[in-house]
Amino acid sequence: MTQPPGRPPWWPEDEAWPPPEQARRWSGPPDWEARRREWRARRMRYGVMRYSGMRRGFGCLITLMATLVVSIGVLVLWLLGGLLGLSTNEGFLASLARPAGLVVLVVGIVALVIGIRIARRVGAPLSDLVEAAGRIEAADYSVRVTEPAGGRGELRGLTRAFNEMAARLEAEDATRRRLLADVSHELRTPLAVIQGNLEALLDGVYPPDEVHIGPILDEVRVMERLVDDLRTLSLAEAGALPLHREPTDPAVLLEDVAAAHRARADAASIAIKVSIIGTPPVIDVDPVRIRQVVSNLVDNAIRAMAGGAAAASGGTITLSAAAADRSLAIEVVDDGPGIPPDLLGSVFDRFAKSPESRGSGLGLSIARAIVTAHGGTIVAESPQGGRGTRMRITLPL
């Protein structure tokens, strides 16, 4: 059964979604013959109504224009006749000129009233849009324009598009401010360590040996890794991340990742298993980037399990791959402490991490950006009542 699409952002808030006349499309298997008959009847009924309405509208417009043209013609002839001495105030043209002038006067007044009403209905929303644009130019992204009451067509669409643009600018501005604050926070700690150690070395408090220079080098590497992560993330989100695609066997890729982390996992009494379901096909991906994603997931699982209650009794991390629905699903499942419910919805955000985490909080953001650059998706679950974590990567074949 086909599921209904999500509510579009431009859909009016006071109207139900999906529309009642289309809701049954997603209620069960379609009856194509019934739909064909209904569509024919609706097209005939609406076509006749539309044609009748258009015919009446055009008829009224043509009649009005013809009356106006004839009236103006009579007035012009009467004026020309008076100038040339061919007509008098009591002649045939004079008798026609009086009602013609009245018609022209009435039509002019009606046109003036209609023009004023149109100017008021269009001018006020346009004035609001101009004022709101000025506020956005002044970096006030919280401004919104109220849609014209009962407004339709281009003006209402323009107002919705403007509000959507303002909302997006506001969200991007908030993200930029939060990113700057997080980056400055992440850089403050290693800079403080480097500054303190260098001052101690210069003052002669510490001798310039490997023991005291080593921590400085470690903090420099932390800063270098943070800068590299930010660069990778920005390139991926901008769609400029270079991908060197080549045919890759997912089974070999998972075995390589497991072998790279097995020594560290064994030290924490954690078993790493690889489960290949069926014969997954070879996929065209960047093996270095995808290996980076899977390695990051395994590394997170080892750190969570080694630092949690599961460390005493060991644990298991399972890497699996299986083909399904013209896509390849790669899963990293562990039986560790799991992800807290309050963090589950934001684990892929920048700098999102638990209080006890020692990472930068960019690993999962980079993983999502790399998977998205491949046209895939990545989701996180903690299915066992808060115990265990399942990371599922879906890549198109």
Secondary structure as UniProt FT lines:
FT   TURN            9..10
FT   TURN            13..14
FT   HELIX           20..23
FT   HELIX           24..26
FT   HELIX           32..84
FT   TURN            89..90
FT   HELIX           92..137
FT   TURN            138..139
FT   TURN            141..142
FT   TURN            149..150
FT   HELIX           154..202
FT   TURN            203..204
FT   HELIX           210..237
FT   TURN            238..239
FT   STRAND          246..248
FT   HELIX           250..267
FT   TURN            268..269
FT   STRAND          270..276
FT   STRAND          283..285
FT   HELIX           287..306
FT   HELIX           309..311
FT   TURN            312..313
FT   STRAND          315..324
FT   TURN            325..326
FT   STRAND          327..334
FT   HELIX           341..344
FT   TURN            345..348
FT   TURN            350..351
FT   TURN            355..356
FT   HELIX           363..373
FT   TURN            374..375
FT   STRAND          377..381
FT   TURN            385..386
FT   STRAND          389..396
//
